[in-house]
Amino acid sequence: MKEFRIFLKRILDIFGSLVGIIFLFIPLYLPIAIAIKLNSKGPVLIKLERVSRGKKILIHKFRSMYQDAIDYKPVFASLNERDNPFFKIKYDPRITKVGEFLRRYHLDEIPQFIDIFLGKISLVGPRAHEPQEIFSYPKEYLFIAKRKAGLTGFSQINGGCNLPFLKELELDKYYLENWSLFLDLKIIFKTIFLIFFNKINNK
């Protein structure tokens, strides 16, 4: 029974990622790439280190920050608006003007449909965190990092980056303990609704 549910989830991932690749990634790649290149130096696509199923993986995004922005993270550490270990600055100076637009409508995440198709992450799952963030998980939440991360998830549609550290983990824990295909579909449709009205904050 468990294997069949996993199979159904993977089928949903494959179908959903193909829809995303065909109707979003392919037609939008060229105009987004041109906008990024005209706005700042650096690659169009970047690879970010995240944790999924207990392993370090590289996920793809359209670049929304200036080149080598990661190197300046310690410089702006004092401006962090989230509780440890997460990092967020509302008006992050490392974000380009094009990047700000991409993030507002979550267009920077479109390349992750490829990662979903390859099985690195899922359409729906716990938030994909950086490896160093996992070290701060309380013991009772460590199992979350061992599950497949998601492009969207229960915590993302219930506050996203505005959530306190432990509240985000609580919501992801609830999702994993109460997973169903219906819950995944509900989260997907609510994510689309929130993005359409620009009311989801996962940055």
MOPECOR-V745970 format. One line per field, one symbol per residue. ss: DSSP state (H for helix, E for strand, C for the rest). phi: phi as a letter, one per 20 degrees, with the letter a starting at -180 (. if undefined). psi: psi as a letter, one per 40 degrees, with the letter a starting at -180 (. if undefined). Layout:
BEGIN
ss=???
phi=???
psi=???
END
This chain:
BEGIN
ss=CHHHHHHHHHHHHHHHHHHHHHHHHHHHHHHHHHHHHHHCCCCCEEEEEEEECCEEEEEEEECCECCCHHHHCHHHHHHCCCCCCCCCCCCCCCECHHHHHHHHCCHHHCCHHHHHHCCCCEEECEECCCHHHHCCCCHHHHHHHHCCEEEECCCHHHCHHHCCHHHHHHHHHHHHHCCCHHHHHHHHHHHHHHHHCCCCCCC
phi=.fffffffffffffffffffffecfffegfffffffffeafpffdcddecdblmcfcdddbffddfgmfffegffdgfegddfgefcbcgdffeeffffffffgdlffegffffffffnfcdfcrffedfgffffeffgfdffffeeffcfcafffecplfeffgffffffffggfecfbfffffffffffffffgelcdcdd
psi=ddddddddddddddddddddddeddddedddddddddddiiiidiihhhihhfeihihiiihheiihfddeedddedeeheiiieihhhdgheehiddddddddefdeedeedddddeediidhaihhiiddddeehideedddeeihiidiadddefdbeeiiddddddddddddefiiddddddddddddddddefehhe.
END
